[in-house]
Amino acid sequence: MKNTPPKSTKHEYVYHWVLAKIKEQHYLPNQKLPSVRQLATRLRVSHTTIATAYDNLVADGHIRATKGIGYYVEKSHGLAIDTHAEKNAIRTSDLTNSAWLMSHLFNHHPESHYPGRGRLPAKWLPTQHFHAEIKKSLANTNGLFTSYGSIHGLKALRELFARNLTRIGVTADLDNMMTTAGVCGAIDLLTDYFLEPHDVVLVDAPCWFWLIGCLKMKNIQIIGIDRTATGPNLEQIQSAASKYRPKLYITNAVLHNPTSFNVNPASIHAVLNLAEQYGFYILEDDIYSELAGTQESIRYASLDNNERVFYCSSPSKVIGGNFKVGVVCSPQQHTDGLLKQKMLSQMCVAELNERLILAICASPHYRKHLERLTERLSLAHENLAKQLRQIGLVYPEHTMSGLFVWQQLPCNTDTLAVDAKKAGWLIAPGSLFSPNGQHTNYTRLNVALTSAAFLSWLARYLDKKAK
């Protein structure tokens, strides 16, 4: 290893290094780990640092210590499971169910075997800079632990969000802006405020699978609108709007999940006109905004003049999933109602979280981090396009350099998901993203996590299916 970790985090670095090796199955259950001396030499740190990291891993149940012999990976750790249990556990109904897949977003399935994942790789996040900014932000915590924050959210954070939104053409009024527990919290807040059971909502087809599950749980009627490379199918919106009178259209204009398509200006104008004509509102989820970089893109909120668009976003995709703070910009006539809904359902977002987000996003490292991310994503798309061609697949035209590729395959991806799980891969089959269970020959690929090893397995799988 060439680089020695910062002094203040050496034992934490070793802890996560060993844990990553366990999760990636470099060290298997019951396997003996390198001795303290061996690992200290390998990582160029002190024996004390290794011993501290090992002790913490023991305390957290990842490894066990045998006196006089050494350290071993715990029996229950890793991917090794009983074959009979595996057969009983893996069902198509599980792997094509949004709640099941969501539960697996939070388990220990290694990133290297999760090509459908919705997050950036951990190694792409400059956590050492985040740690430094967090420590600075916590230098003064007078009253922080004993008082509630503002129902609108931390003013300094809203001011930062407003400045950032101005850069992408969205005008934000602080009085009509509030923080939420991430974009999920924003969508939950807005749908609870707007909708009652059996109300109609328009969504993109395909769309984020969590959204489908969330709306179904609330007993909301979902109408899917085909999403193309230039935007939603306008004829379908008009037909659905005139027939069903929806209250909301929930969508992404920029780096749509799962296609990474952007909506063009003409489509945005047309959708806004339809919203005005038929009386529905638009909930614009711009969670991937920070990954758009300098590419040409336009939002619904940019052209709406704060009348029919609820704009929500969050930096959590580029700084880490545990930073659940987002923002909602509301049309003025709905701000008071939303604030009341927030007070009675979520109360305030924890000011501690808001301060941490402010410290990270206001730092000079943050902009450099975003620039580096967009560069890496662009290169990842180029590399994946080449690799897909090498195994006979077509990289989808008009895909922008976001986190995903919406890949068409010559097979049923529900079946593929079951077979892939048996081989140790967790993919995201297309039917998960469809409000009507369609797109069964598509899968979402994370360009940063789709490895050559997975594509090699996929090529062999497709070859067998073709015979």
C-alpha positions, 0 to 999 in steps of 0.5 A, a space after each residue: 500500500 503506497 499511502 499511509 492513512 491520516 494519523 487521526 484515523 489510522 485504526 479506523 482506516 484499518 478497521 474498514 480495510 479489513 471489513 471490506 476484505 471480509 465483505 468482498 470475501 478475500 477473507 472467508 468465514 473461519 479463515 485466520 486473518 494476518 497477524 498483527 505484525 504481518 498486517 502492520 508491515 503490509 499497511 505500514 502502520 504500528 502494531 498498536 494501530 492494528 491491535 486497536 482495529 482488531 479489538 474493535 472488529 471483535 467488539 462489533 462481531 465481525 471477527 473473533 480472537 483466539 488467545 495465543 493463536 490469532 484472529 479469525 473471521 466470524 462463522 456467520 460473516 460473509 456470503 456463505 449460506 446453506 444451499 437448501 436455505 438459498 433455494 428456499 430464499 430466492 424467489 422471483 417474487 422477492 427479487 422483483 419486489 421493491 420492498 425486498 430489494 430495498 431491504 437488501 440495499 442496507 445489508 452487507 452484499 459487497 459493492 463489487 457484486 452489486 451492479 444494480 446498486 443506486 449509490 456511488 462506490 464508497 471509495 469515490 467519496 473523500 471521507 477524510 475531507 468530510 471528517 475534517 469538516 464535520 469536526 469543525 462544524 461541531 466545535 460549537 454545539 451550545 444549545 444544539 443538543 437540547 433545542 429544536 431547530 427551525 421548522 423551515 430548516 437551518 437558515 444558513 443551509 437554505 441560503 447555501 441551497 438557494 445559491 446552488 440552485 441559482 447556478 442551475 437556473 432555479 430561483 428559490 425563495 427562502 420563505 418557500 423553502 424547507 429542509 426534509 429528511 432527504 428526498 424520500 422525506 420530501 416525497 413522503 411529505 408532499 404525497 401525504 399533504 396532497 393525496 388521499 387513498 385512491 387519488 391518481 398520480 402520474 409517474 414515469 415508466 420506468 421510474 425509481 422503484 421506491 416511488 412505486 412501492 411508496 405510492 402503493 403503500 399509500 393506496 394511490 392509483 399510479 398511471 405510468 407515462 412512457 419516458 423517452 430520451 427527450 422526455 415523457 410521452 406528451 400524448 399519454 400525459 394529456 390522455 391520462 390527465 383528461 381521463 383521470 384528473 391526476 393531482 401530481 406528476 412525479 418525475 426527474 428532468 435531469 439524469 432520470 432514474 433509471 435511464 440517465 436521460 434528460 428532458 429537453 426544453 420543448 417537452 418541459 414547456 409542454 408538460 407545464 402547459 398541460 399541468 396548467 390546463 388540467 390542474 395537476 402539480 409537478 413534483 420534480 425530484 432532482 436528487 442527481 443534480 450534483 452529478 450533472 456537471 456542466 452538461 446542458 440541462 434544464 429543470 421544470 422548476 427553471 421555467 415554472 415561475 414558482 407556480 406548479 412545481 415542487 422542487 426537491 433535491 439533496 446532496 446525499 447521493 454525492 456525500 453518502 447515504 447517511 446524510 439524509 437532509 434534503 430541500 423542498 421549494 414550494 409554490 407560495 400558496 402551499 408553503 403554509 400547508 406543507 409546513 403544517 404537514 411537516 410539523 405534524 408528521 416529521 417535526 424538524 429535521 435534526 439541526 445536527 444533520 443540517 449543520 454537518 451537511 452545511 459544513 461539507 457542502 460549503 467547503 472548497 473540497 466539495 466542488 472539487 469532489 463534484 468535478 472529480 465525480 463527473 469526470 469519473 462518471 464520464 469515463 465510466 460510461 465510455 468504458 462500459 459502452 466498450 465492454 457492452 459492445 465486446 459482449 454483443 450488447 448495445 449501449 443505449 443512445 442518448 444516455 447522459 453521464 449519470 450513475 446509471 445505464 438502462 440496459 436492454 438484454 435479450 432475456 427476461 431479467 426477472 429470471 436473470 435476477 434469480 440466476 444472478 443471485 444464485 451466482 452471487 450477484 444482486 441486480 435490479 431487474 427492469 420490472 421493478 422500475 415499471 408501474 405496470 410490471 413491464 420492461 422485463 428485458 431491461 436492467 439498471 446498471 450502475 456504471 461505477 459498479 458494473 465490473 468486468 467480472 459481472 459482464 463476463 458472467 453475464 456474457 456466459 449466461 446469455 450465451 447459454 440462454 441463446 443455445 
